[in-house]
Structure formats: C-alpha cells, structure tokens
Amino acid sequence: MALTIAPDSGGTFTDLVAVDDARTVHQAKSSTTPADLPAGIRATLVKSGLDLSQAESFVHGSTIAINTALERTGARAALVVTEGMRDV
C-alpha cells in the first residue's frame, strides 16, 4: 500500500492527513511541542498507525512558520545579494 503522508506543524496542534492507494483518508492530531517540532510529527504517525516505510511521498507543511512570517514575530533578518540578483 503506497501512502501520501502530509503532516502540518501548527502553533498548538500538529495534524496529519494521509491517503492510501484505495483513496482511504487517515487522520491524526497531537499537541505541538515548540521546542521539538518533529516530536509532534512522530506522535501523529504513531496515533495514525501508519507504516512510514510505505510512504510514497511525504509533504510537510508548517503553519507555525507561515504565521511567524505573517505576524512578523520572528527574528529580524536581512538578505544581502549582489547587483543583478533580482530573482532572489
């Protein structure tokens, strides 16, 4: 059974949605641990009962990163490039 697995790390919860060959949707939710974001992903995998070795694709979303950018609550940063690098 080939799986497409897609977890999303949010500020409060980590959600996981997966779809198998039969188009069955699997879901799991766990608390996000801000100091260790992968722990939430591991917890959702355990709760879902899915076998990670069956994953054909694994796509990770990060709502926590998007919210940080939108709310401008992250670290101050700058991008310095040489002239002519307008595609960056």
Secondary structure, 3 states (H helix, E strand, C coil): CCEEEEEEECCCEEEEEEECCCCCEEEEEEECCCCCHHHHHHHHHHHHCCCHHHEEEECCEEHHHHHHHHHCCCCCCCCCCCCCCCCC
